Amino acid sequence: FALTKGLLVALLAGVMSACFALGLDAGAPVRAAMQTAGADALVAGLPVILLVTFGGFLTNAAYCLRENRKNRTGGEGRRLTVNLLFCALAGGLWYSQFFGLEMGRSFLSGTPVLLAFSWSILMSLNVLFSNFWGIALKEWKGSGAQAVSMLVLGLAILLFSIFFPSLF
């Protein structure tokens, strides 16, 4: 671990998160206009999420294309197709995490404390998707049975805690 590089990456991630939050706040008039037009609270925030995450998609796509050019891996048809499919899957997962954020906002609004729970749903979905990704890519292959069972139990608890409040 390189301390200077780690601090710079952490600083960049913080700035990007702040820009993302600013984009979500700037979309509040769009959300309000959709609700005034009769859209459900969950649906009203989705265009804002789509526009904000599209900026992240473009940034990620530009970086991946640069890396493919630098490593000379972009011209191989099969590898390029696989890369595009993984990018599309990652983008879909990223968007669905923020769909979870809007789901939380739609039924946990009212106070800042309740709104913080919607961010908890988002963070839980980050954990879920990253671990499902790890399972799909066999990153847990060398782990013992106890570690895998704890992972599965933790994921089950997270899923339950995300969807249990909406049942009532």
C-alpha positions in Angstrom: 0.0 0.0 0.0 1.4 3.3 -1.1 0.2 6.0 1.5 0.4 9.0 -0.9 -1.4 7.1 -3.7 -4.0 5.8 -1.2 -4.7 9.3 0.1 -5.0 10.7 -3.4 -7.4 8.0 -4.4 -9.4 8.6 -1.2 -9.5 12.3 -1.8 -10.6 11.8 -5.4 -13.3 9.4 -4.3 -14.5 11.9 -1.7 -14.7 14.7 -4.3 -16.5 12.5 -6.8 -19.0 11.4 -4.1 -19.6 15.1 -3.2 -20.2 15.9 -6.9 -22.7 13.0 -7.1 -24.5 14.2 -4.0 -24.6 17.7 -5.5 -26.1 16.3 -8.7 -28.8 14.5 -6.7 -29.7 17.7 -4.9 -29.7 19.7 -8.2 -32.3 17.2 -9.5 -34.7 18.0 -6.7 -36.8 20.3 -9.0 -37.2 17.4 -11.5 -38.3 15.1 -8.7 -40.8 17.7 -7.4 -42.2 18.4 -10.9 -42.8 14.7 -11.5 -44.5 14.3 -8.2 -46.7 17.3 -8.9 -47.6 15.6 -12.2 -48.8 12.6 -10.3 -45.8 10.3 -10.4 -45.2 8.0 -7.4 -42.3 9.1 -5.1 -40.2 6.1 -6.1 -40.6 6.8 -9.8 -40.1 10.5 -9.5 -36.5 10.3 -8.5 -35.4 7.8 -11.1 -34.7 10.2 -14.0 -32.4 12.2 -11.7 -30.6 9.0 -10.7 -30.3 8.0 -14.4 -28.8 11.4 -15.4 -26.3 11.5 -12.5 -25.2 7.9 -13.0 -24.8 8.5 -16.7 -22.0 10.8 -15.9 -20.3 8.1 -14.0 -20.9 5.7 -16.9 -19.2 8.1 -19.4 -16.2 8.6 -17.0 -15.9 4.8 -16.6 -16.2 4.2 -20.3 -13.6 6.8 -21.2 -11.2 5.3 -18.6 -11.8 1.7 -19.9 -11.3 2.8 -23.5 -8.0 4.6 -22.5 -6.8 1.5 -20.7 -7.7 -0.8 -23.6 -5.8 1.5 -26.0 -2.8 1.7 -23.6 -2.7 -2.1 -23.1 -3.6 -2.9 -26.7 -6.5 -5.1 -25.7 -9.4 -3.2 -27.4 -9.0 -4.7 -30.8 -9.6 -8.3 -29.9 -13.3 -9.0 -30.7 -14.1 -11.6 -28.0 -12.3 -9.7 -25.3 -13.9 -6.4 -26.2 -17.3 -8.0 -26.2 -16.7 -9.5 -22.8 -15.5 -6.2 -21.5 -18.6 -4.4 -22.9 -20.9 -7.0 -21.3 -19.2 -6.6 -17.9 -19.4 -2.8 -18.2 -23.1 -3.1 -19.0 -23.7 -5.4 -16.1 -21.7 -3.2 -13.7 -23.7 -0.1 -14.9 -27.0 -2.0 -14.4 -25.9 -3.0 -10.9 -24.8 0.6 -10.1 -28.1 2.0 -11.3 -30.1 -0.6 -9.3 -28.2 0.4 -6.2 -29.5 3.9 -6.5 -32.9 2.6 -7.3 -32.6 1.1 -3.8 -31.7 4.6 -2.5 -34.8 6.0 -4.2 -36.9 3.2 -2.7 -35.7 4.1 0.7 -36.3 7.8 0.1 -39.9 7.0 -1.0 -40.9 5.4 2.3 -38.3 6.8 4.7 -38.7 10.5 4.2 -39.7 13.0 6.8 -36.7 13.4 9.0 -33.0 13.4 8.4 -32.6 10.3 10.6 -35.1 8.4 8.5 -33.5 9.7 5.3 -30.2 8.3 6.5 -31.7 4.9 6.4 -32.1 5.2 2.7 -28.4 5.7 2.5 -28.1 2.6 4.6 -30.1 0.7 2.0 -27.7 2.0 -0.7 -24.6 0.9 1.3 -26.2 -2.5 1.9 -26.8 -2.9 -1.7 -23.2 -2.0 -2.4 -22.1 -4.9 -0.1 -24.6 -7.3 -1.6 -23.7 -6.6 -5.2 -19.9 -6.6 -4.6 -20.2 -10.0 -2.8 -22.5 -11.5 -5.5 -19.9 -10.2 -8.0 -17.2 -12.0 -6.0 -19.2 -15.2 -5.9 -19.9 -15.1 -9.6 -16.2 -14.5 -10.4 -15.2 -17.3 -8.0 -13.2 -15.0 -5.7 -14.4 -17.0 -2.7 -13.2 -20.3 -4.2 -10.3 -20.9 -1.8 -12.3 -19.8 1.4 -13.3 -22.3 4.0 -16.8 -23.5 4.6 -17.2 -21.2 7.7 -16.2 -18.1 5.8 -18.6 -18.9 3.0 -21.5 -19.7 5.4 -20.9 -16.4 7.2 -21.0 -14.6 3.8 -24.2 -16.2 2.9 -25.7 -15.5 6.3 -24.7 -11.9 6.2 -26.1 -11.5 2.7 -29.4 -13.1 3.8 -29.6 -10.7 6.8 -28.9 -7.7 4.5 -31.6 -8.8 2.0 -34.1 -9.3 4.8 -33.3 -5.9 6.4 -33.7 -4.1 3.1 -37.1 -5.6 2.1 -38.6 -6.3 5.5 -39.7 -2.6 6.2 -41.5 -2.4 2.9 -43.7 -5.3 3.8 -45.6 -3.2 6.3 
